[in-house]
Amino acid sequence: MPLISIETNQILDDESVLKEISAEVAKIIEKPEAYVMLKFTHNPNMLFAGNALPLAHIKLKSLGLPEDNTAEISNDVCLLIEKYFNVPPERNYIEFANPERHMWGWNCKTF
């Protein structure tokens, strides 16, 4: 169900941190990690505010994402990105999506 997509101009030094991020995202959004998909993309060709200082674009999509809780989730995700990628919170954009169940497919069916 949950998909977190992280695109950043920062290099991932150790791929084992992806497992840690996956587990932390599951806790943040209160979903089983067994359903969390994490997509990491290193893109050195990114700018924010006209410069290439550390930055990240994050997409978080999940069925039942609590829309009244996105400010708290934003805070937690920003701190997570800062912890693992040294990207300050003011250099992140986060897109939240809460798709309808029939618009999210898995295992040859929809939810």
ChimeraX attribute file (.defattr): number of C-alpha atoms within 10 A of each C-alpha:
attribute: neighborCount
match mode: 1-to-1
recipient: residues
	/A:1	20
	/A:2	24
	/A:3	18
	/A:4	22
	/A:5	18
	/A:6	17
	/A:7	19
	/A:8	24
	/A:9	20
	/A:10	20
	/A:11	12
	/A:12	15
	/A:13	9
	/A:14	8
	/A:15	9
	/A:16	9
	/A:17	13
	/A:18	15
	/A:19	12
	/A:20	13
	/A:21	18
	/A:22	21
	/A:23	16
	/A:24	16
	/A:25	25
	/A:26	19
	/A:27	12
	/A:28	14
	/A:29	21
	/A:30	10
	/A:31	18
	/A:32	13
	/A:33	17
	/A:34	11
	/A:35	13
	/A:36	17
	/A:37	15
	/A:38	16
	/A:39	14
	/A:40	14
	/A:41	15
	/A:42	14
	/A:43	12
	/A:44	14
	/A:45	8
	/A:46	18
	/A:47	15
	/A:48	14
	/A:49	7
	/A:50	7
	/A:51	9
	/A:52	13
	/A:53	15
	/A:54	20
	/A:55	26
	/A:56	30
	/A:57	18
	/A:58	22
	/A:59	17
	/A:60	21
	/A:61	19
	/A:62	22
	/A:63	17
	/A:64	15
	/A:65	20
	/A:66	13
	/A:67	11
	/A:68	8
	/A:69	10
	/A:70	15
	/A:71	10
	/A:72	12
	/A:73	20
	/A:74	20
	/A:75	11
	/A:76	17
	/A:77	22
	/A:78	21
	/A:79	16
	/A:80	18
	/A:81	21
	/A:82	19
	/A:83	12
	/A:84	16
	/A:85	19
	/A:86	14
	/A:87	21
	/A:88	16
	/A:89	18
	/A:90	10
	/A:91	16
	/A:92	21
	/A:93	15
	/A:94	18
	/A:95	14
	/A:96	18
	/A:97	17
	/A:98	16
	/A:99	14
	/A:100	12
	/A:101	13
	/A:102	9
	/A:103	10
	/A:104	15
	/A:105	11
	/A:106	8
	/A:107	6
	/A:108	5
	/A:109	8
	/A:110	11
	/A:111	12
